[in-house]
Amino acid sequence: MSAVELNAEQLQMVKIIHDHALRFPLTEAGDEQLLQTCYDYMDVFKRVMDSTSHIQMDYICQQYDGFYRFAKLMEMLAQGIADGIVDVPKDH
């Protein structure tokens, strides 16, 4: 297996996120809709992150624009939480 080759489970998880993100228009309103539905896909996203290398993640983001869009949204959300811009309920 090459450094960027994904196993069947990884590829299936990538496609789940990719296909979901593509359901929403590439607009600010579409990003808001995607953000509202992202919670149900965060576990799958984390599993992809935990099971792939940096090189594989770069490859995934180059090949699957929906996955890349989701990843960027998660990155912005994490940065907003870290900066205190996004409030997280105390029970989470």
Phi and psi in degrees as GROMACS dihedral restraints (atoms count N, CA, C in turn):
[ dihedral_restraints ]
;  ai    aj    ak    al  type     phi  dphi    fc
    3     4     5     6     1   -77.4    20    10
    4     5     6     7     1   171.4    20    10
    6     7     8     9     1   -63.6    20    10
    7     8     9    10     1   -26.5    20    10
    9    10    11    12     1  -104.3    20    10
   10    11    12    13     1    -3.8    20    10
   12    13    14    15     1   -70.4    20    10
   13    14    15    16     1   136.3    20    10
   15    16    17    18     1  -106.9    20    10
   16    17    18    19     1   146.2    20    10
   18    19    20    21     1   -78.9    20    10
   19    20    21    22     1   171.2    20    10
   21    22    23    24     1   -60.2    20    10
   22    23    24    25     1   -39.9    20    10
   24    25    26    27     1   -66.8    20    10
   25    26    27    28     1   -44.0    20    10
   27    28    29    30     1   -60.9    20    10
   28    29    30    31     1   -45.7    20    10
   30    31    32    33     1   -63.0    20    10
   31    32    33    34     1   -40.1    20    10
   33    34    35    36     1   -62.6    20    10
   34    35    36    37     1   -43.8    20    10
   36    37    38    39     1   -65.2    20    10
   37    38    39    40     1   -41.5    20    10
   39    40    41    42     1   -59.5    20    10
   40    41    42    43     1   -45.3    20    10
   42    43    44    45     1   -66.9    20    10
   43    44    45    46     1   -33.8    20    10
   45    46    47    48     1   -60.2    20    10
   46    47    48    49     1   -47.9    20    10
   48    49    50    51     1   -69.1    20    10
   49    50    51    52     1   -45.0    20    10
   51    52    53    54     1   -56.7    20    10
   52    53    54    55     1   -51.0    20    10
   54    55    56    57     1   -63.6    20    10
   55    56    57    58     1   -39.1    20    10
   57    58    59    60     1   -63.0    20    10
   58    59    60    61     1   -47.9    20    10
   60    61    62    63     1   -63.6    20    10
   61    62    63    64     1   -32.4    20    10
   63    64    65    66     1   -71.3    20    10
   64    65    66    67     1   -12.0    20    10
   66    67    68    69     1   -70.0    20    10
   67    68    69    70     1   -17.3    20    10
   69    70    71    72     1  -108.5    20    10
   70    71    72    73     1   141.3    20    10
   72    73    74    75     1   -64.8    20    10
   73    74    75    76     1   153.1    20    10
   75    76    77    78     1   -82.0    20    10
   76    77    78    79     1    63.5    20    10
   78    79    80    81     1  -134.7    20    10
   79    80    81    82     1   171.4    20    10
   81    82    83    84     1   -61.2    20    10
   82    83    84    85     1   -40.8    20    10
   84    85    86    87     1   -64.1    20    10
   85    86    87    88     1   -39.3    20    10
   87    88    89    90     1   -64.6    20    10
   88    89    90    91     1   -38.9    20    10
   90    91    92    93     1   -63.5    20    10
   91    92    93    94     1   -39.3    20    10
   93    94    95    96     1   -64.4    20    10
   94    95    96    97     1   -41.5    20    10
   96    97    98    99     1   -63.6    20    10
   97    98    99   100     1   -43.4    20    10
   99   100   101   102     1   -61.8    20    10
  100   101   102   103     1   -43.6    20    10
  102   103   104   105     1   -60.1    20    10
  103   104   105   106     1   -39.0    20    10
  105   106   107   108     1   -66.4    20    10
  106   107   108   109     1   -22.7    20    10
  108   109   110   111     1  -107.6    20    10
  109   110   111   112     1     1.8    20    10
  111   112   113   114     1   -70.8    20    10
  112   113   114   115     1   -25.5    20    10
  114   115   116   117     1   -54.7    20    10
  115   116   117   118     1   -41.7    20    10
  117   118   119   120     1   -67.6    20    10
  118   119   120   121     1   -12.5    20    10
  120   121   122   123     1  -111.9    20    10
  121   122   123   124     1    -2.0    20    10
  123   124   125   126     1   -65.8    20    10
  124   125   126   127     1   -37.5    20    10
  126   127   128   129     1   -64.8    20    10
  127   128   129   130     1   -44.1    20    10
  129   130   131   132     1   -62.8    20    10
  130   131   132   133     1   -42.6    20    10
  132   133   134   135     1   -60.5    20    10
  133   134   135   136     1   -44.1    20    10
  135   136   137   138     1   -63.9    20    10
  136   137   138   139     1   -38.8    20    10
  138   139   140   141     1   -62.9    20    10
  139   140   141   142     1   -38.8    20    10
  141   142   143   144     1   -64.8    20    10
  142   143   144   145     1   -47.1    20    10
  144   145   146   147     1   -59.8    20    10
  145   146   147   148     1   -42.7    20    10
  147   148   149   150     1   -72.7    20    10
  148   149   150   151     1   -22.3    20    10
  150   151   152   153     1  -105.5    20    10
  151   152   153   154     1     3.2    20    10
  153   154   155   156     1  -123.5    20    10
  154   155   156   157     1   156.9    20    10
  156   157   158   159     1   -85.1    20    10
  157   158   159   160     1   170.7    20    10
  159   160   161   162     1   -59.6    20    10
  160   161   162   163     1   -41.5    20    10
  162   163   164   165     1   -63.7    20    10
  163   164   165   166     1   -42.5    20    10
  165   166   167   168     1   -64.7    20    10
  166   167   168   169     1   -41.2    20    10
  168   169   170   171     1   -62.9    20    10
  169   170   171   172     1   -40.9    20    10
  171   172   173   174     1   -59.8    20    10
  172   173   174   175     1   -44.2    20    10
  174   175   176   177     1   -61.8    20    10
  175   176   177   178     1   -48.2    20    10
  177   178   179   180     1   -56.7    20    10
  178   179   180   181     1   -47.0    20    10
  180   181   182   183     1   -66.7    20    10
  181   182   183   184     1   -29.2    20    10
  183   184   185   186     1   -75.1    20    10
  184   185   186   187     1   -34.6    20    10
  186   187   188   189     1   -91.2    20    10
  187   188   189   190     1   -24.5    20    10
  189   190   191   192     1  -126.6    20    10
  190   191   192   193     1    92.1    20    10
  192   193   194   195     1   -64.7    20    10
  193   194   195   196     1   -29.3    20    10
  195   196   197   198     1   -66.9    20    10
  196   197   198   199     1   -41.1    20    10
  198   199   200   201     1   -63.6    20    10
  199   200   201   202     1   -43.3    20    10
  201   202   203   204     1   -59.9    20    10
  202   203   204   205     1   -43.8    20    10
  204   205   206   207     1   -60.0    20    10
  205   206   207   208     1   -44.6    20    10
  207   208   209   210     1   -62.5    20    10
  208   209   210   211     1   -44.1    20    10
  210   211   212   213     1   -61.9    20    10
  211   212   213   214     1   -43.1    20    10
  213   214   215   216     1   -64.1    20    10
  214   215   216   217     1   -38.9    20    10
  216   217   218   219     1   -63.7    20    10
  217   218   219   220     1   -42.0    20    10
  219   220   221   222     1   -65.6    20    10
  220   221   222   223     1   -38.5    20    10
  222   223   224   225     1   -63.1    20    10
  223   224   225   226     1   -44.7    20    10
  225   226   227   228     1   -65.7    20    10
  226   227   228   229     1   -38.7    20    10
  228   229   230   231     1   -63.9    20    10
  229   230   231   232     1   -45.5    20    10
  231   232   233   234     1   -62.5    20    10
  232   233   234   235     1   -41.0    20    10
  234   235   236   237     1   -65.6    20    10
  235   236   237   238     1   -40.2    20    10
  237   238   239   240     1   -62.5    20    10
  238   239   240   241     1   -39.3    20    10
  240   241   242   243     1   -66.4    20    10
  241   242   243   244     1   -45.6    20    10
  243   244   245   246     1   -62.3    20    10
  244   245   246   247     1   -36.2    20    10
  246   247   248   249     1   -82.6    20    10
  247   248   249   250     1    -5.9    20    10
  249   250   251   252     1    81.4    20    10
  250   251   252   253     1     8.1    20    10
  252   253   254   255     1   -77.7    20    10
  253   254   255   256     1   -35.0    20    10
  255   256   257   258     1  -103.8    20    10
  256   257   258   259     1   122.9    20    10
  258   259   260   261     1   -83.0    20    10
  259   260   261   262     1   137.5    20    10
  261   262   263   264     1  -113.6    20    10
  262   263   264   265     1   127.2    20    10
  264   265   266   267     1   -56.1    20    10
  265   266   267   268     1   146.4    20    10
  267   268   269   270     1   -61.5    20    10
  268   269   270   271     1   -26.7    20    10
  270   271   272   273     1   -82.6    20    10
  271   272   273   274     1     7.0    20    10
